[in-house]
């Protein structure tokens, strides 16, 4: 196949449009939901990647299952509701909710079947490494005493075996609830009844047995329960049994006119547990009467039932990633402390005063963000701290620092987002803790989520006030910051400090900022700013000047932005996109997008940073380029229904770090990259050298682990990334 070079490529050459293709109609977009499933296929593929350590492959399998569960409880649940309400609103690619549900069902079932096949392969590979997953038929006599003690001490008190009859109606099964259903028979007279045994979600799924002969052995909890049924139903035996697991609609709706937003969310969280069932997974070959009983009681249709030959609750296999087998996991990696911070004996304010600093997490430790806020809390010259909180950890050192600052008498304002999906309850707890400490807590807008990542620290220095600002692309979450790739800009630039203050005032007072100097925000100016800059790059191309756009994000589905990129491509702009997840843009179609190339990087770390770079008539990289970091993906929700930031980088070193180090390495990556073609297929090319021997594949993750960030005093840059520019066909 003819190829073009895409920072070392190979990328497919542009293709002719398919027969009947309408470049002005819905055909020009990929379906959002199917594109998300394609992303989860890429995640699952890592579970079969021989270059990935075995237990990390198990972890990828678990992640793919967790992702799919959340997809069903939110996206599928929403489409299902639209379909049942008779809503025929079309997706950007022209499909009704019913048509999308049918396509999702087909692809998701294939994905689930492949998950089971992958589990079988991994189970055999684990056994070869001395890690055995047993069933109850393989329980050895010498394990009986251990398992009986384990059952009585750690499991039996948590169980509620239920007979199903008019006096004992079918119980409520919560979201992600896992149960054993059975027909039991009384030994004395052969009397039969249906019974149910909910499996407690608070207990580990895989029980580790005592080590024998050097092997690690695990018994699934449901196998232990079936083995110990005589303790739960004395005098009965099981004639037939099956397992099932339910997923429920987990979206939350709140009243727009709610007088107390916190209380409204507390009520809504209780409603979430009782959402309608959107998927039922059940053991294949279940006794028909038992299967029908479960379906009737849960109110599910046949198309919502998935029969499983294998393991239900695949997400739980993450429990097999045990510390005792570190040899089967990624080699240990310790995030760096930036040299510039060390030069100043850990003083974050001194390091920031010297020059703007951009940290690349997890390669540079997120502890620097925590240190910044802890130092602010204890510094007598700090007068005020303002902070957005979208997601953070349960025992958050960020919240600890804010509470400490408030208790010390500093002015602390925390902008807590209650609508952060699945973190609503945690954020309510954190907000109450902050209020008890004396912080002022603001919940932002009812209609918009506050997704921007901003901290501002006001410090008295001599006779003036200096604002130290942190802008991030990721959440203030120390746990996820270990595996998410994100950017942290630290600056005491006065203009950016004023911009941050204006955003905070917008959040607290609803007053739209009249002037922003180096910042664009959604839902006000971010989308229009992007469209203007894309259009300006197209003007450079039409004038015969070098024109390029490099961008990196998690998702790209906003139709106006995609159409602007198409127009720029048609004008001659060379567009290189790194889109980890959902992509609604068709790249490489002649006459539409022949100058656009899209890749997705999936590997050890979850790509999460958002970047966009414009050549401005000089190409990339150049001194004249404009470079931005952002909290926003290019989706309708981010650009129209959230408060997000787009921060322009003015410091030369930081610009070089983003363009010549971060973007160059991402675009050059081979080891973890998938290439999207114009028909919606992602292809992974793992090239070999001409001799046929495997050559080392360039990995951006490995590159970043080995090379400090430029603004933190590193030196690796463009010259260390093998190739930097497009080459002609």
GUGU-672162 format. One record per residue (C-alpha): residue in one letter; y negated, z negated, x. Coordinates in steps of 0.02 Angstrom, whole numbers, padded with zeros to 5 digits, always signed. Example, Ala and Ser with C-alpha at 12.3 -4.5 7.8 and 13.67 -1.06 7.14 Angstrom:
<nodes>
a+00225-00390+00615/s+00053-00357+00684/
</nodes>
This chain:
<nodes>
x+00000+00000+00000/x-00175+00041+00062/x-00270-00118+00103/x-00443-00176+00149/x-00477-00321+00264/x-00545-00478+00182/x-00581-00593+00326/x-00413-00539+00394/x-00338-00493+00223/x-00234-00399+00180/x-00306-00369+00008/x-00254-00233-00114/x-00363-00079-00119/x-00459-00053-00282/x-00353+00023-00420/x-00389+00144-00560/x-00418+00060-00729/x-00263+00049-00840/x-00246+00182-00974/x-00361+00143-01121/x-00457+00013-01021/x-00631-00023-01092/x-00745-00091-00954/x-00871-00148-01084/x-00748-00234-01201/x-00635-00386-01194/x-00518-00294-01075/x-00637-00337-00932/x-00586-00520-00941/x-00426-00616-00908/x-00373-00747-01035/x-00425-00921-00984/x-00266-01009-01042/x-00147-00886-00961/x-00249-00893-00801/x-00228-01082-00801/x-00039-01064-00821/x-00042-00940-00676/x-00125-01076-00571/x+00012-01199-00617/x+00142-01069-00565/x+00058-01070-00393/x+00069-01259-00387/x+00253-01251-00434/x+00284-01119-00301/x+00235-01247-00168/x+00387-01346-00224/x+00492-01200-00159/x+00391-01167-00002/x+00502-01200+00152/x+00345-01230+00257/x+00309-01385+00152/x+00401-01549+00193/x+00538-01589+00068/x+00461-01741-00017/x+00294-01652-00028/x+00387-01514-00120/x+00449-01647-00240/x+00269-01705-00261/x+00212-01527-00303/x+00348-01518-00436/x+00282-01679-00511/x+00103-01615-00507/x+00151-01455-00596/x+00233-01557-00735/x+00084-01676-00751/x-00035-01528-00758/x+00066-01444-00895/x+00072-01603-00999/x-00117-01621-00992/x-00138-01437-01033/x-00037-01462-01192/x-00124-01622-01245/x-00297-01544-01229/x-00302-01354-01225/x-00148-01314-01330/x-00194-01454-01451/x-00366-01377-01473/x-00300-01201-01504/x-00171-01270-01624/x-00307-01358-01724/x-00410-01198-01732/x-00259-01099-01788/x-00209-01221-01925/x-00390-01225-01987/x-00386-01035-02004/x-00517-01013-01868/x-00502-00835-01801/x-00632-00851-01662/x-00582-00735-01521/x-00567-00784-01338/x-00670-00685-01211/x-00521-00567-01190/x-00513-00536-01378/x-00366-00645-01432/x-00354-00757-01585/x-00294-00938-01568/x-00125-00886-01640/x-00105-00745-01515/x-00149-00860-01372/x-00027-00993-01431/x+00113-00864-01435/x+00076-00805-01258/x+00058-00984-01195/x+00225-01031-01274/x+00314-00887-01187/x+00240-00921-01015/x+00250-01111-01026/x+00434-01106-01075/x+00471-00996-00925/x+00374-01118-00817/x+00472-01267-00883/x+00636-01177-00853/x+00585-01142-00674/x+00537-01324-00652/x+00716-01371-00698/x+00787-01242-00578/x+00672-01306-00440/x+00726-01485-00475/x+00907-01434-00453/x+00869-01353-00285/x+00767-01501-00227/x+00900-01624-00285/x+01028-01535-00176/x+00908-01532-00029/x+00873-01718-00050/x+01059-01754-00052/x+01077-01660+00112/x+00943-01776+00183/x+01032-01934+00123/x+00932-01959-00039/x+01048-01958-00190/x+01001-01954-00375/x+01150-02021-00471/x+01206-02023-00651/x+01301-02167-00731/x+01469-02087-00698/x+01435-02106-00512/x+01396-02292-00517/x+01509-02375-00389/x+01599-02538-00426/x+01501-02626-00288/x+01336-02581-00375/x+01385-02658-00542/x+01324-02834-00504/x+01156-02770-00437/x+01126-02659-00588/x+01174-02793-00714/x+01053-02915-00632/x+00918-02780-00625/x+00944-02739-00808/x+00937-02920-00867/x+00789-02970-00757/x+00677-02816-00759/x+00726-02707-00907/x+00808-02804-01049/x+00653-02908-01094/x+00552-02747-01115/x+00672-02660-01234/x+00666-02647-01424/x+00825-02561-01487/x+00796-02498-01663/x+00915-02458-01802/x+00850-02318-01914/x+00874-02352-02100/x+00765-02390-02252/x+00733-02566-02186/x+00693-02504-02012/x+00584-02348-02026/x+00561-02227-01882/x+00436-02306-01762/x+00275-02232-01695/x+00305-02145-01528/x+00147-02141-01422/x+00084-01996-01316/x+00206-01964-01172/x+00330-02079-01258/x+00509-02060-01197/x+00656-02113-01306/x+00843-02112-01320/x+00911-02069-01492/x+01092-02098-01537/x+01220-02116-01671/x+01315-02277-01645/x+01481-02331-01721/x+01539-02508-01758/x+01704-02541-01672/x+01766-02656-01810/x+01762-02535-01956/x+01695-02367-01893/x+01529-02386-01986/x+01398-02268-01913/x+01208-02276-01906/x+01065-02193-01814/x+00974-02291-01681/x+00826-02269-01566/x+00787-02344-01397/x+00608-02318-01334/x+00607-02314-01143/x+00467-02427-01078/x+00332-02329-00988/x+00287-02483-00885/x+00452-02480-00787/x+00491-02364-00642/x+00592-02214-00696/x+00701-02210-00539/x+00794-02369-00489/x+00829-02381-00303/x+01002-02451-00269/x+01047-02552-00114/x+01063-02441+00039/x+01242-02392+00075/x+01295-02298+00231/x+01114-02256+00271/x+01088-02160+00108/x+00949-02193-00017/x+01019-02189-00194/x+00921-02179-00356/x+00978-02202-00535/x+00867-02139-00678/x+00820-02279-00797/x+00893-02190-00948/x+01062-02183-00860/x+01057-02372-00839/x+01012-02394-01023/x+01157-02288-01080/x+01272-02383-00963/x+01214-02549-01037/x+01214-02503-01221/x+01343-02636-01256/x+01208-02765-01213/x+01087-02686-01336/x+01203-02648-01481/x+01346-02774-01465/x+01501-02719-01556/x+01448-02536-01561/x+01484-02382-01459/x+01379-02224-01447/x+01460-02074-01530/x+01322-01954-01478/x+01153-01970-01394/x+01004-01870-01335/x+00836-01901-01253/x+00667-01840-01312/x+00486-01850-01257/x+00327-01815-01356/x+00152-01756-01313/x+00010-01787-01434/x-00164-01715-01460/x-00269-01816-01338/x-00442-01745-01366/x-00576-01865-01423/x-00709-01836-01553/x-00856-01954-01578/x-00988-01961-01712/x-01150-01883-01651/x-01253-02014-01742/x-01154-02163-01677/x-01265-02316-01662/x-01160-02394-01525/x-01083-02261-01413/x-00971-02384-01319/x-00896-02454-01478/x-00872-02278-01548/x-00773-02228-01393/x-00666-02385-01405/x-00618-02334-01582/x-00589-02154-01529/x-00473-02208-01389/x-00363-02296-01516/x-00359-02136-01621/x-00304-02036-01469/x-00138-02131-01460/x-00101-02074-01637/x-00145-01890-01617/x-00026-01761-01692/x+00125-01711-01590/x+00095-01545-01500/x+00259-01535-01403/x+00432-01612-01419/x+00553-01596-01274/x+00731-01640-01318/x+00899-01635-01232/x+00982-01466-01256/x+01135-01473-01368/x+01078-01628-01463/x+01182-01665-01619/x+01097-01561-01757/x+01075-01703-01881/x+00997-01813-01748/x+00884-01672-01691/x+00828-01636-01869/x+00792-01820-01900/x+00679-01829-01746/x+00588-01668-01791/x+00560-01723-01971/x+00497-01896-01924/x+00378-01827-01792/x+00319-01684-01902/x+00349-01544-01776/x+00388-01362-01807/x+00530-01268-01719/x+00407-01175-01608/x+00343-01343-01544/x+00516-01398-01487/x+00577-01367-01309/x+00762-01393-01275/x+00792-01452-01096/x+00947-01436-00992/x+00903-01558-00855/x+00775-01694-00828/x+00645-01741-00959/x+00482-01813-00895/x+00480-01711-00735/x+00314-01790-00683/x+00409-01950-00640/x+00495-01871-00489/x+00342-01924-00388/x+00428-02095-00380/x+00553-02018-00259/x+00416-01997-00128/x+00455-02162-00043/x+00376-02238+00112/x+00545-02262+00196/x+00560-02073+00217/x+00394-02030+00297/x+00491-01903+00400/x+00505-01794+00245/x+00318-01799+00208/x+00161-01726+00285/x+00124-01793+00459/x+00001-01938+00447/x-00182-01889+00447/x-00327-02009+00473/x-00498-01949+00413/x-00632-01947+00548/x-00787-02053+00560/x-00928-01931+00602/x-00984-01945+00782/x-01166-01954+00729/x-01132-02110+00626/x-01039-02188+00773/x-01188-02148+00886/x-01295-02257+00773/x-01169-02401+00770/x-01122-02363+00590/x-01302-02366+00526/x-01301-02233+00390/x-01489-02235+00365/x-01520-02204+00550/x-01394-02062+00554/x-01473-01980+00401/x-01650-02002+00470/x-01599-01906+00625/x-01548-01752+00524/x-01466-01699+00361/x-01279-01727+00369/x-01143-01639+00269/x-00972-01722+00268/x-00815-01625+00222/x-00691-01738+00134/x-00552-01785+00159/x-00570-01726+00339/x-00720-01840+00360/x-00689-02007+00279/x-00759-02045+00107/x-00786-02221+00174/x-00955-02155+00234/x-01010-02138+00052/x-00951-02315+00018/x-01037-02376+00177/x-01199-02292+00124/x-01200-02391-00039/x-01138-02554+00037/x-01271-02544+00170/x-01400-02513+00035/x-01338-02665-00062/x-01358-02783+00086/x-01516-02708+00164/x-01669-02816+00121/x-01782-02662+00136/x-01689-02570-00002/x-01779-02592-00167/x-01684-02480-00288/x-01521-02385-00310/x-01483-02253-00440/x-01308-02182-00460/x-01207-02067-00573/x-01028-02116-00610/x-00911-01988-00690/x-00743-02047-00623/x-00706-02187-00502/x-00559-02298-00454/x-00503-02453-00549/x-00556-02574-00410/x-00703-02468-00358/x-00795-02514-00197/x-00937-02407-00264/x-00955-02518-00417/x-00934-02672-00304/x-01083-02615-00201/x-01190-02582-00355/x-01147-02753-00427/x-01188-02836-00260/x-01356-02747-00255/x-01398-02798-00434/x-01349-02978-00401/x-01461-02977-00248/x-01609-02933-00359/x-01623-02748-00321/x-01662-02625-00458/x-01495-02540-00497/x-01474-02404-00627/x-01299-02335-00658/x-01276-02176-00761/x-01099-02195-00828/x-01015-02050-00918/x-00908-02113-01061/x-00842-01939-01100/x-00745-01916-00937/x-00577-01866-01012/x-00437-01994-00987/x-00558-02109-00894/x-00656-02165-01047/x-00579-02339-01054/x-00600-02367-00866/x-00782-02316-00875/x-00814-02436-01019/x-00743-02577-00913/x-00849-02529-00764/x-01007-02516-00868/x-00983-02692-00938/x-00952-02759-00764/x-01113-02679-00703/x-01211-02749-00848/x-01146-02925-00813/x-01207-02907-00634/x-01382-02863-00694/x-01380-02674-00674/x-01461-02561-00801/x-01325-02449-00875/x-01369-02282-00953/x-01242-02173-01045/x-01339-02009-01039/x-01326-01882-01179/x-01212-01876-01329/x-01200-01685-01326/x-01186-01663-01137/x-01073-01740-01007/x-01159-01802-00850/x-01052-01721-00715/x-01181-01718-00575/x-01140-01823-00420/x-01299-01905-00358/x-01346-02068-00273/x-01525-02113-00228/x-01577-02262-00123/x-01760-02309-00112/x-01802-02401+00050/x-01964-02478+00112/x-02004-02414+00286/x-02171-02476+00351/x-02304-02437+00223/x-02207-02302+00132/x-02054-02282+00021/x-01916-02166+00082/x-01781-02098-00034/x-01610-02072+00043/x-01505-01958-00067/x-01323-01914-00078/x-01270-01756-00172/x-01083-01727-00193/x-00968-01594-00261/x-00835-01722-00308/x-00820-01888-00397/x-00862-02058-00324/x-00676-02096-00318/x-00607-02164-00153/x-00426-02128-00204/x-00441-01945-00254/x-00561-01918-00107/x-00408-01934+00008/x-00331-01774-00062/x-00476-01677-00141/x-00582-01566-00029/x-00763-01602-00070/x-00934-01603+00011/x-01059-01745+00033/x-01239-01705+00079/x-01340-01850+00147/x-01526-01820+00164/x-01693-01908+00166/x-01785-01746+00131/x-01932-01796+00021/x-01919-01643-00093/x-01734-01675-00129/x-01773-01858-00158/x-01904-01810-00287/x-01782-01689-00367/x-01650-01825-00381/x-01775-01943-00461/x-01824-01810-00588/x-01641-01784-00635/x-01617-01971-00658/x-01773-01977-00767/x-01702-01835-00871/x-01541-01932-00897/x-01628-02093-00944/x-01776-02026-01043/x-01720-01855-01105/x-01881-01782-01031/x-01845-01611-00956/x-01911-01604-00777/x-02065-01495-00766/x-02034-01449-00585/x-01882-01450-00471/x-01912-01403-00289/x-01741-01371-00211/x-01627-01404-00357/x-01568-01317-00514/x-01482-01413-00653/x-01380-01368-00804/x-01399-01353-00948/x-01580-01307-00907/x-01594-01193-00755/x-01429-01181-00662/x-01357-01031-00754/x-01519-00933-00753/x-01543-00970-00568/x-01369-00904-00529/x-01397-00746-00631/x-01565-00715-00546/x-01492-00733-00371/x-01342-00621-00411/x-01463-00491-00479/x-01574-00505-00325/x-01423-00472-00213/x-01386-00317-00316/x-01565-00259-00287/x-01538-00275-00098/x-01382-00167-00112/x-01472-00033-00213/x-01609-00032-00080/x-01478+00001+00055/x-01485-00171+00133/x-01329-00273+00175/x-01282-00371+00019/x-01149-00504+00008/x-01100-00652-00100/x-00973-00783-00047/x-00927-00916-00173/x-00798-01053-00193/x-00758-01147-00352/x-00618-01215-00460/x-00640-01102-00611/x-00734-00943-00658/x-00739-00895-00843/x-00922-00888-00899/x-00943-00711-00969/x-01126-00684-00922/x-01093-00736-00742/x-00939-00624-00731/x-01038-00477-00801/x-01176-00510-00673/x-01046-00506-00534/x-00976-00342-00604/x-01152-00268-00604/x-01180-00326-00425/x-01013-00250-00371/x-01061-00085-00450/x-01226-00092-00354/x-01129-00111-00192/x-01131-00299-00161/x-00977-00358-00065/x-00916-00511-00161/x-00786-00631-00091/x-00727-00770-00208/x-00612-00918-00178/x-00563-00978-00352/x-00430-01112-00349/x-00383-01114-00533/x-00439-01016-00686/x-00516-00845-00656/x-00571-00734-00799/x-00638-00597-00684/x-00535-00441-00647/x-00559-00396-00464/x-00530-00229-00380/x-00547-00112-00531/x-00631+00052-00486/x-00797+00074-00574/x-00801-00108-00627/x-00761-00228-00487/x-00702-00127-00337/x-00810-00231-00218/x-00747-00399-00281/x-00600-00488-00203/x-00527-00652-00266/x-00408-00773-00182/x-00341-00946-00225/x-00300-01079-00096/x-00164-01204-00146/x-00094-01324-00017/x-00091-01499+00053/x-00264-01540-00014/x-00335-01497-00185/x-00480-01377-00161/x-00624-01449-00261/x-00789-01409-00175/x-00911-01285-00254/x-01012-01172-00140/x-01112-01011-00160/x-01194-00909-00021/x-01309-00758-00038/x-01343-00637+00105/x-01519-00598+00040/x-01521-00424+00114/x-01458-00476+00286/x-01273-00501+00254/x-01170-00656+00290/x-01183-00755+00397/x-01370-00743+00436/x-01519-00856+00462/x-01598-00783+00304/x-01451-00820+00189/x-01470-00943+00046/x-01333-01074+00033/x-01296-01198-00106/x-01174-01336-00148/x-01141-01384-00328/x-01050-01502-00445/x-01024-01359-00567/x-00889-01231-00592/x-00940-01065-00667/x-00881-01106-00843/x-00973-01116-01008/x-00947-01304-01019/x-01022-01333-00846/x-01169-01216-00864/x-01213-01251-01046/x-01142-01420-01099/x-01151-01531-00945/x-01282-01602-00829/x-01240-01523-00661/x-01330-01490-00498/x-01351-01339-00384/x-01425-01400-00220/x-01501-01280-00095/x-01462-01316+00087/x-01612-01296+00201/x-01551-01377+00362/x-01494-01242+00486/x-01345-01340+00553/x-01281-01382+00379/x-01302-01200+00324/x-01202-01142+00475/x-01070-01274+00437/x-01047-01210+00259/x-01052-01023+00297/x-00976-01008+00469/x-00855-01152+00461/x-00804-01197+00283/x-00818-01030+00195/x-00760-00928+00345/x-00602-01033+00361/x-00565-01027+00175/x-00586-00839+00169/x-00479-00814+00323/x-00339-00931+00267/x-00167-00851+00255/x-00047-00997+00249/x-00100-01063+00078/x-00183-00911-00001/x-00140-00808-00154/x-00227-00643-00190/x-00273-00592-00367/x-00259-00409-00415/x-00340-00315-00557/x-00188-00334-00669/x-00188-00524-00662/x-00049-00547-00535/x-00066-00670-00393/x+00024-00616-00235/x+00058-00721-00082/x+00073-00619+00077/x+00150-00706+00226/x+00131-00576+00364/x+00231-00558+00522/x+00177-00480+00686/x+00233-00303+00731/x+00383-00367+00830/x+00451-00443+00671/x+00437-00622+00733/x+00341-00744+00627/x+00169-00778+00697/x+00072-00936+00658/x-00021-00917+00494/x-00201-00973+00494/x-00220-01127+00382/x-00393-01183+00333/x-00326-01359+00298/x-00255-01372+00474/x-00417-01301+00546/x-00523-01432+00458/x-00405-01573+00507/x-00425-01524+00689/x-00612-01482+00695/x-00754-01601+00650/x-00896-01542+00539/x-01042-01463+00630/x-01173-01581+00558/x-01065-01731+00603/x-01075-01671+00784/x-00926-01552+00785/x-00931-01386+00876/x-00799-01271+00799/x-00872-01132+00695/x-00866-00946+00665/x-00802-00903+00838/x-00650-01012+00806/x-00605-00925+00643/x-00511-00766+00689/x-00614-00640+00592/x-00773-00646+00491/x-00820-00484+00408/x-00757-00355+00285/x-00685-00202+00367/x-00689-00032+00282/x-00536+00048+00204/
</nodes>
